[in-house]
Amino acid sequence: MPFSSKRKVKIVCTLGPSSQSPERISELIEAGMDIARLNFSHGTHEFHKGLIKNIRAAALKAGKNVAIMQDLQGPKIRVGKLPPPGLELKKGDVLLLYPEGAQPSISTEGKIAVPIMAEIAQAISADVQKGARILFDDGKISSHALQVSPPEIVVRVDVGGKLTSNKGINLPGTPLSIPCLTEKDVVDLMFGLEQGVDAVALSFVRSATDIDILKAKMRKVTSDPPLVIAKIEREEAVADMESIIEVCEGLLVARGDMAVEVGAERVPAIQKQLIRSCNELGVPIITATQMLESMIGCPTPTRAEASDVANAVFDGTDAVMLSGETASGEYPVEAVQTMARIVREAERSKDFSAHRENLPMPGSVVDSIEFSASRIANHVGAVAIACLTHSGTAARALAKFRPETPIVAIIDNEIQLRRLAFVWGVQGALIPKMVATDDLFSMVENVLITTGWAETDDLIVVTAGIPTLRRGTTNMVKVHRVGASPDRAAKR
């Protein structure tokens, strides 16, 4: 595929039983996977270690940069083990929620005993007030609290349904004091850092403080921690979105739990608000949950799903995510191929894009240089913007201005190159080391020609720091004709 026709919006794929083999991972990469998501709500460390090994091997074989995102479970509240058939709950039924493995202290007479996760029963029962809404299985079953006697809660069912083991519990409108980073999360985090994951997604974020706590734990282990992706799904996070965006390296719009917490009718507007705020600050954002849900069991999506993916692209999202479609569905590769086609078609329909022209941050040299490069490239018809960067910061700054011209990040750090997989429009090339200024343009030409991103006589725009051997010095933008000698370039 020509570089100019490549997708700018990235694709995140959740890996699981349907996509764990090396062969299937290779197929997903070929179909368009840019980021592999590992869901630590499921699977052992040994399972995830095997996935990471297979992802790295498949990416190397394909010659593509695929990032790995570790998604921590967070303080997810779940029902415990129930009888295999589950419980058929009716409106008016009274349930006794008690810690799994313990004996209820409240009488079970006239009540249906339902165990919940023992390690968080005390904490959540201390926060729940009489009358509070308590939802089960993504809101399919609704109830309210009649009596609270920590660690037990008595509830009455308002909307019934079948409840089975390990289904989630939501407490919309109840601020929770339980830590965002659980003991399980810390153990999983240390494993992820040991395995060299590229990003860590933190579930059920409530405030910027949750991000600070996670970063502090990572800094104790490594001087170069992974990106932190804040999952926005609780009411508190929506209210504090600006502060959260300022301290994280990316956001994930987790529309599933968000819909249960704040109401499905509010999700579209919140999604647009989050994307707009992230775009303005140049913070990557992922739109997730049920994007092609029907493809778990069907080889084609619904029309509504196709529109959902396209609208996220029009809104300005950096990436779109597949969950069960690739983790446990029957058509994981087809789902990625479908997602890629929808994204490319949406990107061609520029008239429908909610494009806002972002301006450089006042006083930022990097922002000013990359903003100028974006404008210049569009005006002169350049085939690419070659962005030389050590840390990836310059490429992220350039992407904020959403140039029509393709972005090529030329970088000497493999880890930072993988992390750019989260950023809209950025493709990358790894070089052994940065070269001195005298050799700069010949090196850029060689990279672009050998990778097929430019040909002799093409115009390109180059941004770099002069001298190029110093970090954090992006201060130059130049229009360059590939293959032109200095004399020939001067005549033009």
N, C-alpha and C positions, 0 to 999 in steps of 0.2 A: 504494500500500500504506500503511495507517495506520502512523504512527510506532511505535506500541506493538507492532506485529507484525513489525518489522524484525529481521533477524538481529543477534545480538550478536557472534558469532564471524565474523571477517573471512575473505575468500577471496583468496588470492594466485594469480595466473595467470602462467605462464612464456610469454613471447611468442617466436615463431619463424616459420618459413615458413608455417604454417597460420593465423597470426594477425597478420600484419604490416600488412595493409592498413588504411586509416582506417575503412572500412566494417566490417571484422571486429572491430576494436578497439572501435568503438561498440557492436557487438552484445554483446561480452564485458562491457562496462560495464553495459549494460542488463540483462544476465543476472545480474550480481552481482559483477563483479570490483572489489575494493577496492584491490589492490596489483598492479602489473605488475612481474614479475621479468624482468630482462635477464641472460641467462646468457653471461658473457664467456669461457666455454670455447669458444664458437662465435661466428662472425660478426665482421665488420670494424667499425671505428669508424664508418665511413660508414653501415653497416647499422643500428647501434644509434642513431646520431644521427637517422636517419629514423624509427625506432621512437619515440624520445622526443618528436620533433615531433608524430607522429601521436597519441600518448597524450595529450599536453597539449591538443591541438586537440579531440580527441574528448571529453575530460573537461569542457572548457570548454563545448562544445556541449550536453552532457548536464546541465550544472549540478551535477556531482558532483566530490568530492575524491578523486582517484586518486593514490596515491603510487607512486613508481618506485624499485625496489630493484635496485641493481647487484650482481650476484653474481660476485665475483672467482674466477678459476680456482684459484688456490693452487698448491701444489707437487704437482699431479696427475702421477703417473708413468704414461707410456703407451708402448705398443709403437709402433715406427716403421712405415714403409711396408713392407708385405708384398706378395707376388704377389697379383693380383686374386682368385683363388679362395680365398686364405687357406691355412693349414697345418692338416692333419689330424693332431693329436697323439694318441699312444697312451701308455698307461701303460708306463713304462720308457724312453721316449725321453729322450735327453740334449740339452739346449738350451744354446747359447752366447749369452748376452745381452751385446751390445757396443754402443758408441755409434754411433748412426746417422750415416753419412757417413764413418766411419773404417774402416780395415782391421783385422780381429781379430788380436791378437798371439798368442792361444792357438790351437793347432791346431784346425781345424774337422773333422778326421777323426773320423768316428763321431758327429758332433754336428750338430744343426740350428741354423744361425745365425739369430738373431732380433735385429734392431736395436731399441734403445730410445732414448728421447729423449736426444740428445747432451748437452744443457745440464745434465742432472741425473744422468747415468750415474756420473760420478766421485763425486758426493756420496752417492748411495744405496749404491754398492758399498763405500764406506768404512764404512758403518754395518752392512751385512749380515754376519752371522756364518755359518760353516759349519753347516748343519743348519736354518737359518732357513726358515720357510714363505714361499713366493712364489706369489701367486695372480694369475690373469689373468681378464679379462672378468667382473668382479663376482663372482669366486670360482668361476666355472664350471669353470675349469681350475686344478688345484692341483699345486704342485711344491715341492721343497726344494733348498737350495743344497748342491752337492757341493764346489765350489771357488770361492774369491773372490780375484781378482787385479785390483784396481781399475785401470781402470774396467770390468772384465769380470767376469761371474759365470757359472759353469757350474751348471746345475740339472738334476735328474731329475724327470720328470713322474710324479705319483702318480695323478692323475685327468685323463684326456685330454678332448679336444674340439676343435672347430674354432676356430682363432685367426685373426682378421683384423686389418687395419691399424687403428692408433690405439686399440686396446682398452686399458682401464685395467689397471694393475698395483697390487696391494696387498701390503704387507709386515706382516701382523698380528704383533704381539709384538716388532717391531723399532723402537725409538725412533729417529726420524730427526733428524739435525742440520741438514738443509736448512732455510733460512729459510721461515717460513710465508708471507711476502709476497715473491713472486719479482719479478724485473726486469720481466717482462711485467705482473704485477699493478700495479706502481707506475705504469707507462705507462698502463694502463687506468684506474687510480684518478684520475690527473690529468685524463684525458678526462672521467670521470664527474663530477668536481668542477666542471669547466668547463661541463658540461651541466646542472648543478644537480640531480643525483639526490637523492632524499630519504633513502636509506639505502644502506649498503654492507655486503654480506654477505662475511665472511672465511672462506674454506674451510680445512679441516684445522687448525683451531685446536688448540693443545696446552696452552697456559697463558694466564694473564692477561697475561703479558708480550707475547704476540703482539698482543693488543688494544691495549696501551699503545704498541707500535711503530706500528701503523696510525694511532692517534689523533695521535701526534706528527707523523707525515708530513702528515696533513690540517691540523693547526693551523698548519703553516708556510705553507699556501696560503689558508686561510680562517679567519675568527674565529667562524664559525657552521657547523661541520662537520656532515655528515649523521649520522644515527643509525648506530651500528655493531651489526650483527647477527652474533653468533658462531655458526658452524655446528659443531655437535657431532657428530663422526663418528669420532674416534680414541680409543683407550683412555686416552691421557694426559688428554684433555679430560674424559672421564667421571670420572676420578679427581680432577680439579681443578675440577669444575663449580661449586662454591660461589664460588671466587675469580673465575672467569670471569664468573659472573652479576653479581657486584658491580661490575665495571668496564665492562660493555657495556650497550647500550640495548635489547637483544633477543637471543633465542636462536632457532636453527633446528635442529630435530631431523632431521638428514640421515640417514634410516634406511637408505639404500642402502649407502653406504660403511661406515656404522656396523655393519651386519649382517655385512659381509665382515671388518671389523677385529675385532669382539668376539664374533661368532657371532649368528645370527638369533634364537636362543632367548633371548638376553639383552635384545633390543631392547625388547619390551613393558614390562618392568620399568624399564628405563632411561628410556623415554619418560615413564612415570608419575612417576618420581622427578624428572626435569628439570622437568616441568610443575608439580609440587607446589612445588619450590624457587622457581621463577619467580613463581608465584602469591603466595607468601608475601612476596616482596619487591616485588611490583608490576611485574615486568619482563615485557614481552610475549614470548610464545613461539609459534613457528610449527611445526606438525607437517607433515612433508613425506615424499614419495617413495611412488610407486605407490598413491596413495590411490584412484584410479579408473583404474588402469592398463589394464584391459580396454577402456575407452572410447576408447583410441587407435584401435581398429579396429572397435568395436562401439557401437551407439547406446545401450546400456543397461549398467549395471555388474553385477558379480557380487554375490551376497548378502553374501559375505565383505567386499567393498569397502565396501558400504553400512554394514556393522557397524563397519568400521575407522574410517570418518569419524565415525560417531555416537559411538563410544567415545572418540575424541580430544576431542569436545565434552564428553562426560561427565567426562573427566579434568580439563577446565578449560583447554584450549588457547585462546589468543587468536585464532589463525588456522590455517587449513588450506590446503595448497598443491597446485596442479596443475602437473605438469612436462610430460612428453611429450604428455599429454592435450590441452593447449592449444597447445603449441609446434609439434608436428608431426603431431598426430592428425587423423583424418577428421571428428571431431565435437567441435570445441573449444567451441562455444557450448552444445551439449547437455550437455557435461561440467560446465560452470559452472552451468547450470540445475539439473542433477541434484545437484551439490554443495550448492547453496543450499537445495534442498528437504530434503535429508537433515539439514542443519544446523538448519533451522527446526523440523523434526519432533523432533529430539533435544533442542532447547532447550525444547520444550513438555513433554518428559518429565522434569520436575524431580526425580521420585522416584529416578531412576537416577544423578543427578549426584553426583560425589564432591566435594560442596561443603564447604569448610572455612571457617569464619568467621575471616578474618584480622583482626588487631587493629592499631591504630595503632602506629607506631614511637614508643617513649618519647621525650617531649620535642618531637615534631614537631607544630607547630600545624596545618600543612596537613593532615596525616594525620588529626588529631583532628577538624577541621572536616568533612572529607569523610566520615569514618566516621559522624559524627553525622548528616550529611545523608542518607546511605544508610539509616540506621535510621529517621529521621524520615519520609522519603518513603514507606517501606514502611508505616509505622504510619498515616499520615494519608490514604493512597490518592492521593498526588500523581500527576499524569499525566507529569511530567518533572522532572528535576533540571537546572536551568540553572546551568552552571559557568562563571563569567567568569574567563578566564585569558589572560595574555600569552604564556606560554611553553608551555602545555599541561601543565605539571607538576601543577596541581590536578586536571585531568581524569584524568590517569594515576593519581593517588592515589585518586580516587573509584572508578575502575574496579577497583582492587585489592580493594575490598570487595564486588564483584559484586552491586550492587543490582538488585532486580527492576524498579525504575522506570527508564525510559529516561534516558540521559545525553545532554545537549545541551551541547557545549562552545561557548561564545560567545567568539570570539577575533578579535583585530585583526591577525593575522599569517598570511598565506596559507601560508608555508612550514611554520610550526608546525602549522597546521591539517591539511596533507597528512600530516605525520608522525603525527598521531593516527589515521591509517588502520590502524596496526598494533595499536591498543589495543582490547581487548574492549569492546563495547557503546557506544563513543563515536561519536556523530554530531556534526556540527559546523555552525556558521554563522559566516560571515565578516562582520565589521562594519568600517566605515572607521576607527574609533578608539574607545577606551574613553571613557565619558562620566562627568561628575561625579556624585557620590552622589545629588544631588537628582533627576537624570533617570534613575537606574539602573533602577528597576522599570518605568517606562514604556518604556524601551528594550528590556528583556527581554521584556515583554509583546508589543511590536511584532514582535520577531524570532520568537517562538513562534507568534503568530497568523498572520503572513504566510507562514510556512513550513509551516503546518498541524499543528504539534506541540501546540497547545493552543487552547482556545476560551474565550470569556468565561464566567466563574464556575468554571473549573477551578482546582484547587489545584496550585501548583508549589512546589518548593523551590529557593531561590537561594543559591549560595555565591559570595562575592566578597571582595576586599580593600577595606577602607575606610580611607583614601580610595582610590577606584578608579584614580586617575591614577598610583599608585605600583606598581611591579612587586614581585612576591614578597611580597605582603602579605595573602594569603588568611586572613581572620580573622573572617568573618561567615557565619552560616547563618540563613535566614529562610524561614518558610512564608508564601506570598503567594497571594491569590486574584486571578486574572486579571480585570481590569476593575473591581476594587473600589476605591472611594475610601477615603481614610484613615478617615473617619467610619464608613463601612459595614463596613470591615474590623474596626474596633474593636468594633462591635456584635456581630459574629459570634464 
